[in-house]
Amino acid sequence: MPDTSSDILTKYARLLVEYCLKLEKDDKLLVLSTYLAEPLLQQVYRQSLKAAAHCEFQIGMDSMQRIFFTEADANQLQFISPRTKMAIEEYDAVLSVMAPFDLAELEDVDPKKKQVSNAARAELTGTMMRRKSEGSLDMCICAYPVQALADEAGMSLAEYEDFVYQACFLESPDPVGQWRQIEKDQQRICDYLDRCGRIRFEGPDIDITFSTKGRKWVNSAGTTNMPSGEVFTGPVEDSVQGRIRFSFPGFFMGQKIEDIVLEVRDGEVVKWQAQKGQSLLDSIFEIEGSRRFGEAAIGTNSRITKLTKNILFDEKIGGTIHMAVGASIPESGGKNKSAVHWDMLADMRTDGRIYADDKMIYENGKFLI
């Protein structure tokens, strides 16, 4: 296990409990993780008890997902755990702590099985997003540095620890204060964009436009993801037009898809191709609602500068954009429904521009407003 100081983990847990989840007396919290994250989970438990909340854990073991997708029949693939259903419908908060054993365990699993399993969760996904939008469910995803994540990022475990904690501002005497300042700075950008009605992303192999009329730009400053650092909206569903190449690899349920190119007409993805993972990409676009966009976003976290092959971090890279096919995020005003919400990422740091109502507001990874 990583050799992390108790001070850092205490600050991490306090950030998650007090700022991200805002736990209060008698709140019910479900924590999802693996036993590899035990040092952080212990601190989360401690901090949640100090907040007078009720904390429960669902802890995974090595190879559980692989065993499931290898052995499950059609009925089991579509089964929804009563505990999971109850948590999404009734709990006040859900915390997912990423601490995987093996990121490649689902690499050769039949994409059709993943599609069936994912589609069965459409209603639950809708409930989760609705409750989050209403403010009755707080959710947060974070990461605990483990060897599998470090290997995937091309770092030593010690380097990866530093990367994660720097991205979360945990070296700061007051991480909560840092994130509140980020929230303030990003709100200014959101307020500007809320007054605009049309957005254009332009760059190498990118020329895509969409309407945001009647939609809201959401300030993501650490209360849903930790780390965070992005502003996003839900494009008007039939307004997206153009072509976009996502220069960073995408990952869907443990499998990699590389060099994705989409052509979009009247809001619908009409052509798609990938240099690697074409069959998985095909299966994604068979899912109802997946050929329309649920999100368009701009990454703002300047402390995340390189690809780690983990979308929790990668979509926040300062100087990038990402777009998600599938379910809209209700806070943005988006209306698309789907069992899938899948982010794809493109670099804007070289020859990249963003226009809002024909005014250039962003160039080469930096806002001009």
DRENLO-127774 format. One line per 2 residues: their letters; for each residue x, y, z of C-alpha. Coordinates in steps of 0.25 Angstrom, whole numbers. Layout:
# residues N
A = X,Y,Z | ...
//
This chain:
# residues 369
MP = 0,0,0 | 5,14,-2
DT = 13,21,9 | 4,33,11
SS = 5,42,23 | -7,42,32
DI = -7,57,31 | -10,57,16
LT = -20,46,17 | -27,53,29
KY = -28,66,20 | -33,58,8
AR = -44,51,17 | -48,65,22
LL = -48,71,8 | -57,59,4
VE = -67,59,16 | -68,74,19
YC = -66,81,5 | -70,70,-6
LK = -81,63,1 | -85,74,12
LE = -89,63,22 | -98,67,33
KD = -104,60,45 | -112,47,42
DK = -108,48,27 | -106,34,21
LL = -94,31,13 | -90,19,5
VL = -75,18,1 | -71,9,-11
ST = -57,5,-12 | -47,-7,-11
YL = -39,-11,1 | -26,-5,-5
AE = -32,9,-1 | -33,5,14
PL = -24,16,20 | -33,27,13
LQ = -46,19,16 | -42,19,31
QV = -40,34,31 | -53,36,23
YR = -60,27,34 | -54,36,45
QS = -58,49,39 | -72,44,35
LK = -74,40,50 | -69,54,54
AA = -80,60,45 | -90,51,53
AH = -94,44,40 | -96,29,37
CE = -86,23,28 | -86,9,22
FQ = -76,2,12 | -77,-7,0
IG = -63,-12,-2 | -59,-19,-15
MD = -49,-31,-16 | -39,-34,-28
SM = -45,-39,-41 | -59,-38,-37
QR = -63,-30,-49 | -56,-40,-58
IF = -63,-52,-51 | -76,-45,-53
FT = -75,-42,-67 | -69,-56,-70
EA = -80,-64,-63 | -92,-56,-62
DA = -104,-60,-71 | -114,-50,-77
NQ = -123,-50,-65 | -111,-47,-56
LQ = -105,-36,-65 | -118,-28,-64
FI = -120,-30,-49 | -120,-18,-40
SP = -115,-19,-26 | -126,-15,-16
RT = -115,-9,-8 | -110,-1,-19
KM = -124,3,-23 | -128,7,-9
AI = -115,15,-8 | -118,23,-20
EE = -132,25,-16 | -131,28,-1
YD = -117,31,3 | -112,45,5
AV = -98,43,-1 | -90,33,-9
LS = -75,34,-9 | -67,25,-20
VM = -52,24,-16 | -45,18,-28
AP = -34,8,-24 | -34,-3,-35
FD = -26,-16,-34 | -24,-17,-50
LA = -29,-7,-60 | -28,-17,-71
EL = -37,-28,-65 | -49,-25,-74
ED = -40,-23,-87 | -45,-35,-94
VD = -59,-36,-88 | -70,-37,-99
PK = -75,-22,-102 | -89,-27,-103
KK = -89,-32,-89 | -85,-18,-84
QV = -96,-12,-93 | -107,-21,-87
SN = -102,-18,-73 | -101,-3,-75
AA = -114,-2,-82 | -121,-9,-70
RA = -116,3,-61 | -123,14,-69
EL = -134,16,-60 | -125,16,-48
TG = -115,26,-55 | -127,35,-57
TM = -131,35,-43 | -117,38,-38
MR = -116,50,-48 | -130,55,-44
RK = -127,54,-29 | -113,61,-31
SE = -119,72,-39 | -130,74,-28
GS = -120,74,-17 | -125,62,-10
LD = -113,53,-13 | -98,58,-12
MC = -88,49,-20 | -73,50,-21
IC = -63,41,-29 | -48,42,-24
AY = -36,33,-26 | -26,27,-16
PV = -12,25,-21 | -10,10,-24
QA = 0,3,-33 | -10,0,-44
LA = -14,15,-46 | 1,19,-45
DE = 5,9,-56 | -6,13,-65
AG = -1,28,-63 | 13,24,-66
MS = 18,28,-52 | 24,22,-40
LA = 15,20,-29 | 22,31,-21
EY = 21,41,-33 | 6,37,-35
ED = 3,40,-20 | 9,54,-22
FV = 1,56,-35 | -12,52,-28
YQ = -10,61,-16 | -5,73,-23
AC = -17,72,-33 | -26,73,-20
FL = -18,84,-13 | -15,75,-2
ES = -1,80,1 | -8,94,4
PD = -11,97,19 | -25,100,15
PV = -30,91,3 | -45,95,5
GQ = -41,110,4 | -33,107,-9
WR = -45,100,-15 | -55,111,-11
QI = -46,121,-18 | -46,112,-31
EK = -61,112,-30 | -61,127,-29
DQ = -52,128,-41 | -60,118,-50
QR = -73,125,-47 | -69,137,-54
IC = -66,129,-66 | -80,122,-65
DY = -87,135,-63 | -81,140,-76
LD = -84,128,-84 | -99,128,-78
RC = -101,141,-86 | -97,135,-99
GR = -105,126,-108 | -95,119,-118
IR = -82,112,-116 | -71,108,-126
FE = -60,99,-123 | -49,100,-134
GP = -35,94,-135 | -27,83,-142
DI = -38,73,-147 | -48,80,-139
DI = -59,89,-144 | -72,87,-137
TF = -83,97,-133 | -95,96,-123
ST = -106,105,-117 | -107,107,-102
KG = -119,115,-102 | -127,113,-90
RK = -116,104,-84 | -107,106,-72
WV = -92,106,-71 | -89,98,-58
NS = -77,101,-49 | -70,88,-46
AG = -61,92,-34 | -59,79,-26
TT = -73,75,-21 | -75,64,-31
NM = -61,60,-34 | -49,62,-26
PS = -40,67,-33 | -49,75,-42
GE = -47,88,-50 | -56,89,-62
VF = -68,97,-67 | -79,90,-75
TG = -93,91,-81 | -103,82,-88
PV = -103,86,-103 | -117,88,-109
ED = -119,73,-114 | -122,76,-129
SV = -112,87,-130 | -99,81,-130
QG = -92,81,-144 | -78,78,-150
RI = -67,69,-148 | -58,66,-137
RF = -46,57,-134 | -43,53,-120
SF = -28,53,-119 | -27,46,-106
PG = -31,31,-104 | -44,28,-98
FF = -48,18,-88 | -61,11,-86
MG = -63,0,-76 | -49,-3,-75
QK = -46,-4,-90 | -38,6,-98
IE = -43,13,-111 | -33,21,-118
DI = -33,33,-128 | -48,35,-129
VL = -54,43,-140 | -69,47,-140
EV = -77,54,-151 | -90,61,-145
RD = -102,66,-153 | -114,72,-146
GE = -109,68,-133 | -107,53,-136
VV = -95,45,-138 | -96,40,-152
KW = -82,35,-155 | -72,29,-145
QA = -58,23,-146 | -47,19,-137
QK = -33,14,-140 | -34,4,-128
GQ = -47,-1,-122 | -56,0,-133
SL = -65,-11,-129 | -67,-5,-115
LD = -70,8,-121 | -80,2,-130
SI = -87,-5,-118 | -87,9,-110
FE = -95,15,-122 | -105,4,-121
IE = -109,9,-108 | -122,17,-108
GS = -119,32,-107 | -104,30,-109
RR = -103,37,-122 | -107,51,-116
FG = -98,59,-107 | -101,61,-92
EA = -89,70,-89 | -79,80,-95
AI = -68,84,-85 | -55,92,-84
GT = -44,87,-74 | -38,97,-65
NS = -29,90,-55 | -15,95,-58
RI = -9,85,-48 | -13,74,-57
TK = -4,75,-70 | -2,61,-75
LT = -11,49,-79 | -12,39,-68
KN = -23,30,-76 | -32,33,-64
IL = -44,42,-68 | -46,47,-54
FD = -33,54,-56 | -31,55,-71
EK = -44,63,-74 | -40,73,-64
IG = -26,76,-72 | -25,91,-73
GT = -25,94,-88 | -34,83,-92
IH = -49,81,-96 | -58,69,-95
MA = -71,65,-100 | -80,53,-95
VG = -90,45,-103 | -102,40,-96
AS = -109,45,-83 | -110,60,-80
IP = -106,65,-67 | -119,71,-62
ES = -112,83,-55 | -109,88,-69
GG = -123,88,-74 | -120,77,-84
KN = -131,67,-88 | -124,55,-94
KS = -127,42,-87 | -118,29,-88
AV = -112,18,-80 | -98,23,-84
HW = -91,36,-81 | -77,35,-88
DM = -67,46,-88 | -57,48,-100
LA = -45,58,-99 | -38,67,-109
DM = -26,76,-107 | -27,91,-109
RT = -14,96,-105 | -8,97,-119
DG = -16,105,-129 | -29,103,-121
RI = -40,114,-121 | -53,115,-114
YA = -64,125,-119 | -76,130,-112
DD = -86,137,-121 | -75,139,-131
KM = -65,145,-121 | -52,138,-118
IY = -52,136,-103 | -41,125,-102
EN = -28,122,-109 | -18,111,-108
GK = -23,106,-95 | -26,120,-88
FL = -38,128,-86 | -38,142,-91
I = -49,147,-83
//
